[in-house]
Amino acid sequence: MRQSTISRLFGQSPFPLLKDHMAKVKLCIDQVRPMMDAFTEYEGTREKEFARQIMKLEHEVDMIKNNIRDHLPKSIFLPVDRRDLLELLSAQDEIADVCEDLAVLVTLRVTKVHPGMKDDLFAYLDKALETAYLAVDIIKELDAMLESSFGGKEAQKVIQMIDQVSYLEWEADKKQYKLAQRLFELEKEMSPVDIMLWFEIFKVIGNIANAAEKMAKRLRSFFVSQ
Amino acid sequence: MDPITITIVITATVFCVYMAWNIGANDVANAMGTSVGSKALTIKGAILVAAIFEFSGAVFIGSRVTDTIRRGMVDTTIFVGEPVTLVYGMMAALLAAAIWLNIATKYGLPVSTTHSIVGAVTGFGIIAGGFGAISWGMMAKIVSSWAVSPLSGGIMAFILFNFVNKKIINADDPLKALTVYVPILVFIVITIIGIAVFYEGLASLDLAITFWQALGFAGGTGIAVSLWTMNFINKVIARRDPETLDRFNFIEYIFKYLQILTACYVALAHGSNDVANAVGPYAAIISIVQTESVLARTAVPIWILAMGGVGIVVGLATYGYKVIETIGRKITELTPSRGFSAEFGAATTVLIASKLGIPISTTHTLVGAVIGVGFARGISALDFRVVRNIFSSWFITLPATMIISIVLFLIFRFVFGAM
């Protein structure tokens, strides 16, 4: 079969793969809440199932990331700066990485949760996850962004979503502060090692929201880089 | 006619049809492929549109570029004393271009049929008549147009896509924008096609009409189709529920119809420009054989243009559809609004070049136009390796076809001269 000049002009688009990547990241995020439920219900076994699941998914996320990087030769011309695209990819990847960090922490040691901090803990976790899910939703808009050439109403809509992610991250920060205060109020009723581990967990949960915010900020450069 | 002349005519006819077949098999596929890729046309639809409009373009508008290849590049008056030399030369040029096309496509070089024939005619011209036989002014014009035409197609497509993007796709009320701007775009396309067909086209049928009459016909048709379009869009909008309407899908749905129009436009422009690559040298041969002299001015007989047109359509039907199929599968990221902009930019450039009698590459112009849309952030991934290859093909095609043509010319002169 003779090669056609026109068909060879069209390279493989990395954007569908970027969406596949984020879809896998979302599966990682999906495991976090049930994992923490299991962890705080003090079973000591079931959270390991979820943690293993996250580690497996994180590996698959990595594979997609490498695949995108390998199939993006310098000769490919994209509607966005390729550096911006690769940074967005790394930022998406980091969300899955942080989920894995949390999975590692909860499998380290069976740690008691003080009933007095449970409500604040889950309020904080849910806010961090809400931030991450909004980042997932933004990537679902990629097709519409491409169709509108990263302009017009669609751009405004996505920029609003990006701002909303930053706002949610800030709210998560506030909840973390409140939760940390609560933890130290209860310090006399808890073992020092439990406190140490919980404090570490809080930080990693915060990192989920931070990674989501970082990803959203990376996407913003798609709109201004023209 | 003596047996040698008959042999020459038959051989030349075979070369001409083979060249036309080549154009139909590859170039047409490149020209129509974007319409199939964006799913504006099915493969069958693309073949039908191409057959009708390639043929019309070849027969009704094709004569200008044919004349340039026949007479404009090589000073034919040099051969008045020995017209057979010009016959051997043109035969060599036809075969050389066809052979080079086969070699180059085998190695995946994005060569152009136009560039090949220009190189081949030049090659024999230099060896048979010396450097003075080449009209270097025309050559400079032709070669510079190879850089200018993709650029021009690109700029036009860039501007048009930015317009479509701002005024329709990203409009606050895209449905209203569709009813306002799409009829205007339809009017522009129909009027340009109309002028091209009516003005010079009917002249070749001895129905001479003035430019203003042509403009009147074309504009009238344009307004009529444009009003019909407005009515059509309004009806389609009325049938849909605005609440559940996916605006981007709907815009692309409307642009599918627009792209069918530009697909016709591309086929027409391509036929008018590229038929010359096959029939230009052939027309020169026939004219010499019939009159036994090198005439300074003769019109290209319409049957020769028609023969070229038929050759192109046969090439498309026997092989080109396979290439179109490949292209359609490969181009999945091109939507009708992008395809429309690229095809309009490319076809307008090609048509203008045709009218000026300058042979340019339709495929390379279309590549330029698609890149123009890409620069307007309209396409998710373009592979620029093709651009590098196009540049290198420019520098290889001319010397390669010149050498092949010179060798074939010497062989033909030896073989037929000894008969």
Interface residues (C-beta under 8 A of the other chain):
Chain A: M1 R2 Q3 S4 T5 I6 S7 R8 L9 F10 G11 Q12 S13 P14 F15 S75 I76 F77 L78 P79 V80 A144 L146 E147 S148 S149 F150 G151 G152 K153 E154 Q226
Chain B: A25 N26 A29 N30 G33 T34 G37 T105 K106 G108 P110 N165 K166 I169 N170 A171 D172 F248 E252 K322 V323 T326 I327 K330 I331 T332 E333 L334 T335 T363 H364 L366 V367 V370 I371 G374 A376 R377 G378 I379 S380 A381 L382 D383 F384 R385 V386 R388 I390
